[in-house]
């Protein structure tokens, strides 16, 4: 493992830890709150739980693609089609996470209104905006890398 990327690889691993904490500690708390509340609120909380559950898989897949991208950098394959494919997959996973939370955003609004807690609405907004920003950034990097690959291929053909 090269010195340049080991910190980033450790960071990718540590990024998954809060998600695991939410799964272990947050999901039971949401289920407990749903069991103690009214039937309508239970449906809303289970909807939020379903959205969080649906977004875990693309999140883990995006982290795996990030790890693969760092491995490509380690093996001096940063400017390759494999890197472009990894960035494209990261972009798609991030957009899918954002889409899931856009669809579930009204549920966060309902919980915020019923509990009179505007912070819940901001948390829902964070679940929408963070993956959207990552997806846009990955799209920009993907386009830049494609252009760099085109320039590299043109230079290889030049004698």
C-alpha positions as CSV (number, residue, x, y, z in Angstrom):
1,X,0.0,0.0,0.0
2,X,1.5,3.3,-1.0
3,X,1.9,6.1,1.5
4,X,-0.2,8.5,-0.6
5,X,-3.4,6.6,-0.5
6,X,-3.4,4.7,2.8
7,X,-4.9,7.6,4.7
8,X,-7.7,7.8,2.1
9,X,-8.3,4.0,2.3
10,X,-8.5,4.2,6.1
11,X,-10.9,7.2,5.7
12,X,-13.1,5.1,3.4
13,X,-13.3,2.4,6.0
14,X,-14.1,4.9,8.8
15,X,-16.8,6.5,6.7
16,X,-18.7,3.2,6.9
17,X,-18.6,3.2,10.7
18,X,-21.3,5.8,11.3
19,X,-23.6,3.9,8.9
20,X,-23.0,0.7,10.9
21,X,-23.8,2.6,14.1
22,X,-27.0,3.9,12.6
23,X,-27.9,0.3,11.7
24,X,-27.1,-1.1,15.1
25,X,-28.4,1.8,17.3
26,X,-30.6,4.0,15.2
27,X,-32.8,1.4,13.6
28,X,-33.9,-0.1,16.9
29,X,-34.6,3.4,18.3
30,X,-36.8,4.1,15.2
31,X,-38.6,0.8,15.6
32,X,-39.1,1.5,19.3
33,X,-40.5,5.0,18.7
34,X,-42.8,3.6,16.0
35,X,-44.2,1.0,18.4
36,X,-44.9,3.6,21.0
37,X,-46.6,6.1,18.7
38,X,-49.9,6.2,16.8
39,X,-50.5,4.0,13.8
40,X,-50.2,6.9,11.3
41,X,-46.8,8.0,12.8
42,X,-45.7,4.3,12.9
43,X,-46.3,4.1,9.1
44,X,-44.3,7.3,8.6
45,X,-41.4,6.1,10.7
46,X,-41.4,2.7,9.0
47,X,-41.3,4.6,5.7
48,X,-38.2,6.5,6.8
49,X,-36.6,3.3,8.0
50,X,-37.3,1.7,4.6
51,X,-35.7,4.7,2.8
52,X,-32.6,4.4,5.1
53,X,-32.5,0.7,4.5
54,X,-32.7,1.1,0.7
55,X,-29.9,3.7,0.7
56,X,-27.4,1.5,2.7
57,X,-26.7,-0.8,-0.3
58,X,-25.8,1.9,-2.8
59,X,-23.8,3.6,-0.1
60,X,-21.7,0.5,0.6
61,X,-21.3,-0.1,-3.1
62,X,-20.1,3.5,-3.7
63,X,-17.5,3.1,-0.8
64,X,-16.4,-0.1,-2.5
65,X,-15.9,1.7,-5.8
66,X,-14.0,4.4,-4.0
67,X,-11.7,1.8,-2.5
68,X,-11.2,0.3,-6.0
69,X,-10.4,3.7,-7.4
70,X,-7.8,4.2,-4.7
71,X,-6.3,0.8,-5.7
72,X,-6.2,1.9,-9.3
73,X,-4.2,5.0,-8.2
74,X,-1.8,2.8,-6.2
75,X,-1.2,0.7,-9.3
76,X,-0.6,3.8,-11.5
77,X,-3.9,3.2,-13.4
78,X,-5.6,6.4,-12.4
79,X,-5.9,7.5,-16.0
80,X,-7.6,4.4,-17.3
81,X,-11.1,3.3,-18.4
82,X,-11.4,1.4,-15.1
83,X,-11.2,4.6,-13.2
84,X,-13.8,6.3,-15.4
85,X,-16.1,3.3,-14.8
86,X,-15.6,3.5,-11.0
87,X,-16.4,7.2,-11.0
88,X,-19.5,6.5,-13.2
89,X,-20.7,3.9,-10.7
90,X,-20.1,6.2,-7.8
91,X,-22.1,8.9,-9.5
92,X,-25.0,6.5,-10.2
93,X,-25.0,5.2,-6.6
94,X,-25.0,8.7,-5.2
95,X,-27.8,9.8,-7.5
96,X,-29.8,6.7,-6.4
97,X,-29.3,7.5,-2.7
98,X,-30.4,11.1,-3.4
99,X,-33.5,9.9,-5.3
100,X,-34.5,7.5,-2.5
101,X,-34.3,10.4,0.0
102,X,-36.1,12.9,-2.3
103,X,-39.0,10.4,-2.4
104,X,-39.0,10.0,1.4
105,X,-38.5,13.7,2.2
106,X,-42.2,14.3,2.8
107,X,-42.0,11.7,5.6
108,X,-39.2,13.8,7.3
109,X,-41.5,16.8,7.0
110,X,-44.4,15.0,8.6
111,X,-42.2,13.9,11.5
112,X,-40.8,17.5,11.9
113,X,-44.3,19.0,11.9
114,X,-45.8,16.4,14.3
115,X,-42.9,16.5,16.8
116,X,-42.4,20.3,16.3
117,X,-38.8,19.6,15.5
118,X,-37.4,21.5,12.5
119,X,-34.1,19.7,12.9
120,X,-35.7,16.5,11.6
121,X,-36.5,18.4,8.3
122,X,-32.9,19.5,8.1
123,X,-31.6,16.0,8.6
124,X,-33.9,14.8,5.8
125,X,-32.5,17.7,3.6
126,X,-29.0,16.5,4.5
127,X,-29.8,13.0,3.3
128,X,-30.8,14.5,0.0
129,X,-28.2,17.2,-0.5
130,X,-25.0,15.3,0.5
131,X,-25.3,12.5,-2.0
132,X,-26.4,15.0,-4.7
133,X,-23.2,17.0,-4.1
134,X,-21.1,13.8,-4.2
135,X,-22.9,12.8,-7.5
136,X,-22.2,16.1,-9.1
137,X,-18.6,16.1,-8.0
138,X,-18.2,12.5,-9.3
139,X,-19.8,13.6,-12.6
140,X,-17.3,16.5,-13.0
141,X,-14.4,14.2,-12.1
142,X,-15.6,11.6,-14.6
143,X,-15.8,14.2,-17.4
144,X,-12.3,15.6,-16.6
145,X,-10.9,12.1,-16.5
146,X,-12.5,11.2,-19.9
147,X,-11.0,14.4,-21.4
148,X,-7.6,13.5,-19.9
149,X,-7.8,10.0,-21.3
150,X,-8.6,11.4,-24.8
151,X,-5.6,13.7,-24.6
152,X,-3.5,10.8,-23.4
153,X,-4.7,8.6,-26.3
154,X,-4.0,11.5,-28.8
155,X,-0.5,11.9,-27.4
156,X,0.2,8.1,-27.7
157,X,-0.7,8.3,-31.4
158,X,1.6,11.3,-32.0
159,X,5.1,10.3,-33.1
